[in-house]
């Protein structure tokens, strides 16, 4: 469970960047010192991967550190008290075989455990039944997995209950992991927070819940949002949502991290996207999503999803199991960021640049223009190489003029070992 002070430095960084971003379109973001940030782990790069009941999947040709696994409760418990784990066993084993940490995302209340007059997939469950199921679940998989209380708790097709229901469920799952898998992480329900103020009110209401004398945050390790922006919006807009969610957590005193448990662009609910974009922009969106969220201190970002889907506009999979250019961009930005410490972002003359320090000598700078207009940046001292999201790398030296536009470019610098500030 989250304890006071848990990752407080990263949360302080997120708050600092959040406060500055609203002015960044015209000026510069505050640049936080690199020592205030943790190194970016593999698990930061998450993905939703559809694994079949036999454990079969077209696994991405990517180093996915964490995988989101949808867990339909009604598929496991098809008669009262009888659990069939074969399908989920295969899914967890498949994730483990690829060295990806599975996050089991609960949804789908069995009709015989549903509350309300018209039971459906998103019915709030009876708490006693939920307790029995999650204790059996955690007893089976232990710390091999992380667990999410529920999927999208403010979207009626997934959940029609109240914030109080979700808080009670959070305590049940939190206690189950405390007793049976103390090192597993418990993720709070995810919430959609774009658009409607009603959606945001449910998020606020959940984080305002108290159970007895304890706040709901005592029973979970991390908060979660579905970070989809509105249909025509971009990664900078998605980050604004994440920062808004973080401010709510700060006001409520929650000390754990915030995860983007789903993100993509052009999402139109369950309808085909009305905002298709060219592949060049898809490439840019993937890199910008991870560079911005890493700089802001987010702990995990799960791309939705590996398989193509008509409801979103940015696709990593070419439909045959291979990588699109956007998929290759995911691989590149992961290579650029894992193991580094974010140093913050700034905006100057329309160019946004985020820095990532690998070690005492090596820093990587990722630059782009949100407008898509081409600008020229001057390579800084110690510049060695510039790399595109395609993986193409070329030499660059201090003072070289580097063209930057919609597609981000990474410049790697290396200082001399014997250089000292005097």
N, C-alpha and C positions, 0 to 999 in steps of 0.2 A: 504494500500500500504506500501511497505517496506520503512522505513525511515533510514537516516544515523545513524549508531550505533546500529541498530536492531540486537540483539543477537550477538554482536560483540565479546563477550568473547568466545562463542562456536565456532565462525568462526576462532578466533585466535588459539583455541585448535586444530581445524582441520588442520590448516596450519602447526602448530608445529609438529603434528603427521605425516602429509604428508611428511614434509621435512626429518623426521627421518626414515620412513619406508623402504626406498630403501636400507638402511644399516642394517636393522633389521634381515635379514636372517642369518647374521653372528654374529651380536652383539645384542645390546638392543635398544629398542625404548625409546625415552625420555618419562618420566612419568610426565604428567602434574598434577598440584595440583588440588585436587577434587573441591575446591571452584571455579575453573574456568569453571566448567560445570554445566548446569542445571540438575535437576532431570529428569530421563527418564520417560515420560508419557505413558499412555496406547496407545495413538495415534501413538507412534513410531512403534508399531506392527500392520502394515497394511496388507491387503490381497485383492487379486482380487477374488470376489465371484460372480459366474454367477447366477443371480436372474431372474426367468422367468417373462413373461409379467403379470402373475397373482400374482407375488410376491412370488411364491413358490421357494424353494431352499432346498437343503440339507445343512443347515447352519452348519458351523464347530462347533464341541464341544470344542471350544476354546474361550478365551476372546479377540476377535478381536476388537481393538480400533478404527480402520479406515478401510473403505472398498472402494475399487476401483470399480466404476460402469461405464462400457462402455456405452456411449450415442450415438446411431446412429441418427444423425440429420435427415437423409432421412426417418427413421422410424416414426419420430414425425411429420415431414412436408411432407406429401405425395402429397399435391397439394399446389400451391403457397399461402402462408399466412394463411393456415389452419393447426393448430397444434392439434394433438391428444396426450394428456398427460397421458392417462390411464395407459399405461405400465410403464412409468417412475414414475408416482405417486406410483404405487405398489412397485417398486424397492426402492424408497426413504423411504417409510413407513416401508418396511421390514428391511432395515438397521437401522432405528431409533428404531424399536422394539427390536433390539439386542444391543442397545446403542453403535452403531458403526457410526462414522462420515462419511457420504458418500462423495466421491470425484467423481464428474460427469466429465467424460473424453470425450470430443467432438471428433467425427470423422464422416465420411460418408456424404459427400456433396450431397444434392439432385441434380439430373441431370439438372433440370431447373435452378439451381443457380450456376452451374459449369462454370468455365472459361476454355478456351482451345477448340480445335477442336473435341476432342473425350472424352466427359464427362465420368468419372468413379468414383468409390467410393472415391478415394484419390484426386480428382480434387480440386485445390484451389478454394474457393468460392468467389463470388462477395461480396465485403466488405459491401455493403448496405444490402444485404440479411443476411449476418452473423450478422450485427448489429441488425436487426429486430429480429432475432431468439434468440440471447443471451440476449437481453433485456427482451423478453418474458419469457425466461427460468429463469433468475434471479428474475424477478418480481414474478414468481410463487413459487419458492423454497426459495428465500431470503437467510438468514443465516442458514437455515437448512442444507445446503450443502456447500462444497467447489467446485471450478470450475477450470478445466484445459483447456487452450486455444485450444490445439489440441494434438492428439496422434501421437507420433513418427514423428516429422516434417521433418526428413531426410530419411524416408523410402518411396519410391515412391508409393507403394500400399496404403499407408495411406495419403500421401501428396506429390503432385508434384509441389508445388509452390516454392517460394523463401523465404529466410530469411526476406526480406523486407515485403512480404505478411504476414508472421507470426508476425512480429513486429506490423504491422498495426492492425491485429486481436487482439493482446495483449492489445493495447491501447483501442480498442472497449470494450473488456471484462472488463478491469480494470475500465473504466469509468462507465460501467453498474453496477458493484458491488459498486463502490463509491456512485452512486446515489440511488441504490435500496437495497443494502445489505452490509453496510459498515464493518460489522464484519466477513463477509465471506472471505475466503482466495482465491486468484487467483494464480494458478500454471502455470508457463510458459510451453510452449510446451515441451514434452519429446523428447529426442534425443538418438539414439543408437550411442555409441562412441567406440565400440570394432572394432578391425580389420582395416578396410579401413581408410586411412587418409582423404579421401573425406568426410566421415561421420563426422569426427572431425572438418573439415573445416566449415561445415554447422553450427555446434554448436558454433564455434568461431564467425562466421559471424552473427548469430542471436544476440549474446551478444554484438556485436559491433554496432548494429543498433541504429540510432538516429531518433527520430520523432520530427521534429522541433528542438528545442534546448534541448530536453530531451532524455536521454538514455532510451532504452526499459525497463531497470530494474525499472524505476519509476512506471510502470503500472502493475507490478506483485509483489506478496508477496514472492514467492519461486521459485527456479530453479528446474528442473527435468531431470533425465536421466533414460533410461532403462539400468540397471547396469549388464546385462548379459555379462559375459566374453566369450571368445572363447570356443568351444566345450569341449576340454579336461581340461579346467582350473578350478580353485577352488575359495573359498571365498577370499583368500588373493589377487588373481588376480582381483577379482571384486572390492575389496577395492582400488587397484591401479587405476582403472578406475574412481572411485568416487573422489579420491584425485586429479587426473588430471583435472577432471571437476571443482573441487573446485579452483584449481590454476587459471584456466581461469576466473572464476568469480572474484577472488581476483584482477587479473590484470585489469579487466573491471570495478572494483569499485562497484560491486553489494554487498549490505549489507544484503540481506535476506538469509535464509537457503537453503540448497540443499536437495532435496528428491530423494530417489531411488524409482521411481514410479512403477517399475517392476524389479524383480530379480528372477532368478532360474539358473540352470546349465545344460550344455549339449545342449543348444539351437542351432538348426540347421535351423533357419529361419522357414519356413512352412513345412519342411520335418521332418520325424521321427528322433529323436536324434541318432547320431552315437556314442555317448559316454555314454552308460548305466553304472551305478555304483551300487554296492551292497547296501543293506539297511543300513549297518553299516556306510558306507561313507555318505549316505544321512543324517543320524542322525547328523554326524559331521558337514556337510555343513550347516545345519539349525542353529545349535548353533553358529558356527564360524561366519556366516553371521551377526547375530544380535550382538554378542559380539564385533566384529571388528568395525562395523559401529557405534555402540553406543559409543565405545571408541574414535572414530574419530570425534564425534560431529554431526553426521547426525541426522536430525529431524524426518524423517519418512522413513520406509522401507516397501514397499508393496510386499509381497510374491506373485509370479505368479505361480500357482493359487491354489484355494481350490480343484477344480475338477481335476482328473488326466488328463494328456495330453501327447500325443506321442512325442511332440517336445522337451520335457525337461526330465531330468533324476532324479529329486528329487520330490517325491510325498508325500503329507501329508494325502491324502484321500485314503482309501483302496479299493475304487470302490463301496462300499456299504454304504458310509456315515460315516464310522468309521475312527478312526485315525490309520495310520501306526505308526511304531516306530519313523519315522521322524516327524509325526504330534504330537506325545507325546513330542518330543524334543522341538518343537515350544512352547508348553505349559510350559515346564520346564524352558526354557531360558527366557520366559516372566516373570514367577514367580521370577526368579533370579534377573532380571534387573529392572523391573518397580519400580519406587520410589527411585532408587539409583542414586548416582552421579559417573560417570566414573572417575577413577584416572589414567588411561593410561595403556599402555601395555609394556611389555618387553620380550626379548627373551634371554634365557640362556641355554646353552648346549642342544640346539634343542627343548626346551620347551618354548612355548609362553604362557604368563600369562597376563590376563587383570583383573584389579581390579575395584570393584564397591562398593562405601561406602554407606551403608544404613542409618546409623546415627553415632553419635560420638563414639559408642562402636563397631558397627558391620560393617565388611567389607567382601565382597565376592570375591573370586579369581577363575577365570575360566581358566583352563590350558589344553593344548593339544600339540601334536606334529604334525606338518604339514606333515612330512614324514610318519607318521603312526608307526614309531618305538617306542617301549616301553621305557620309561625313568622313573627314580625315582626322585620325589621331596620330600623335607622334609617339613612336615607341619609346618607353622609358629607359632609364639607365639599367644596364644588365640584361637587356632583351636578348634572347637566344632564338626562340622559334615562335611562329604563329601557326595555329591549328584551326581548321574549320570543323564543323560538326560531322562532315563526311569522313574525317580522319586525316585528310590531306594536310601535310605539314611542310613548312618552308622556313628558311633561315630569315632572321630579322635582326637588325642591330639598332643600338640606341640612335635616336634621331630619324630613323626611317619613317616615312609617311605610310600609314596603314589605312586602307579604305574599310570603313565599317558601315553596315546598313542593317536591313531587317534580319539577316542571318548573323548570329553572334560569331565572334572570333575570339579565340583564346591566345593571349600572348604570355609566354613563360619567360620570367626573368631570373637571373642567377647573379647574386652579388659575389664579389671576390672574398675568399675566406679571410684574407688579411686586412680587409677594409675596416676601418674604425671611424666612428664619428669623433671629431676632435673639438 
